[in-house]
């Protein structure tokens, strides 16, 4: 009897081992334990900024509520109504600009590029006794400040963490602007204290729209607006209905009319709005300048300081010095710094795609995560324009291993092609679904690659319904249209035919 029971137990154990062992090898569900602290460095607008902290007038900036935005719009309505009658653009600007300046009070940097002295960020150092080798810590910083100065704060924070934990190194997860801060730290203070870095859709190589905005290339385009609204309406209860309506409005030319009017507003208001609001607000931040791609730097510097501020008597030499200092210490050596880091530490790059760029610049068709161009966040991938694919001739000469299933991305041209992952349809600010993956990679036994974990291949996609990322191995088939979508498509085609017919009979 005992032998029979023993045999059954052995059989069960063998069966479980046959199932469990392969599953354990394939799925890194049991995340590796942290044996050195992990420091997370978030991106732009990810720390609360206080104004007049500790006083009766304490408030926060850069986190306006819907009510505050609506109040600003309501305040501007009388001036807008007057404009519709008089078309006096200068008068309109004179009435509206004071309202806008009050709305942005505290957000505009000083002429030398330093933040408004009435504002501050709280730097949260955890108690030393709470820090261990397995700690997960967030580095807080003033994202408006000079990246070189922020790097000094990061150096102090890392030293504090190492001393408290008793470790010699840390790992870093850097998102968006956090990549620039990490690169600045490594460029200036070296990489000896860093065992591994995960660059999660970072702006190290810049953002095209930032370069175009600071070089004066602003234009609204109907197709760009339609593409971007697809992103903005994502996960909305009426997403398909609203997107269908937007598409119809674009097909019949109404979106184009709205964009033409928007471009007229840009043209008429630019002489006052650019030097008084836009440039001080954005071009006054050293971190914004760090996000300008190399190829736009000269044009951006010329446009901001020799065109927008041409007649200004304000001394902005301090800001220019900060920009030049970052360029000298960090920008000019970024690729060399990354290559050297890769020789001593584990390096991982996560990029995203599936969206168009921001619809107020000429390069709106750049594939992106809705904020940062995929070609930049991947450190050099070759990427087709939004809504298109790489040509067959191009793909024919490339290693199929590195081509995405939808033929949009070629990873072979990345700085680290075997250490770069791509996530389709995951928006820039959404990091939750990536947390497990980043931990697994950072605490792997040595440098992991896109071939190390079958559940984390080079190309992945976001499963919105289940809020997870999954392997992306085959291009998705075109979804079948439901009854509503078929009706919508019929009306779109009808409106388009009517528009083309009207155009054909008009004498102009």
PyMOL commands that set and color helices and strands:
alter all, ss='L'
color gray80, all
select helices_A, chain A and resi 2-26+66-86+89-103+128-130+147-165+177-189+208-214+222-232+239-251+254-283+286-290+294-308+317-329+331-344+374-377+392-396+400-402+411-413+417-419+432-442+454-456+483-505
alter helices_A, ss='H'
color red, helices_A
select strands_A, chain A and resi 38-41+49-51+59-61+119-121+136-139+170-176+194-202+346-353+382-383+409-410+420-424+459-463+468-471
alter strands_A, ss='S'
color yellow, strands_A
deselect
rebuild
show_as cartoon
